[in-house]
Amino acid sequence: MGDPALPAAALDGGDLDRLLQSILFTDEDRAALREASTIVGPHVEELLDVWYGFVGGHDFLLASFVTPDGPSKEYLTRVRARFAQWVRDTLAADFDDDWLRYQAEIGRRHAEAKNLTDGVQGAPAVVPFRYLVGLIYPIYATMRPFLEAGATDEVQLERMHQAWLKAVILSVTLWSEPYIQHGWF
């Protein structure tokens, strides 16, 4: 995020504002993500252990990281570092042009440029779109225990968890652009 070499996103700031409105994202959600950041930040690696355990437990999900030699540990490690950074960046997001371009790049790396960043040979060329969308729920649901560990009460917990859901939906929506026929996004 913040790399000036990243190309412009398909959407501009006005489009992003309308998208935020469509998912009912508010300043309260932004504040809730900041609160969640202080709770989850020190536990991102533990959170990724849960997510990687889930993906690794399903051959059809793990298949995106399989080369002719089997699952690429090196590839999974590099992706994990970026996934951790996405969690931190999402919890701290300003939802500005830099963040929008960053999300576009993540989408590109799931579809049009998968494997290029890491120079991986022989892994599938795209993460199937159905799993991009399908993983919204596990990414959302498995965050709750981490938030529970630091929430002051049920109201704060629910506010942070719902803000996380909105942020995940927003991210996946933006990552979807390379999968959509030109002009339809």
Summary of the structure (lengths in Angstrom):
residues: 185
radius of gyration: 16.4
end to end distance: 22.0
largest distance: 48.9
contacts: 521
relative contact order: 0.20
helix: 66%
strand: 2%
